[in-house]
């Protein structure tokens, strides 16, 4: 059993990632759930990002009904896009006997 203190304590994203700017790989909507079933209401977006310093990939959930860039726009982008995160953290949890980490950020922005 995992220690409840660990699961209730958010860990700053900087513990997991070393870069300040992250390569953006994908954008997908995260739908609101009611009574265990997904609705059509988008409550957040998940951004798959890469840390160039460690070559690690992360999926970070950012609340809001509007993405900073659509999946379609990302597909046709002529250059790699880099992003920064605001107030990002990870939480450890268990599911089906496996220990996992979920990442959340208050905001995300495309680097200019």
Helices and strands as residue ranges (DSSP letters): H 4-8, E 11-12, G 13-15, E 22-34, E 37-51, E 56-63, H 71-76, E 82-86, E 89-95, E 98-105, E 107-110
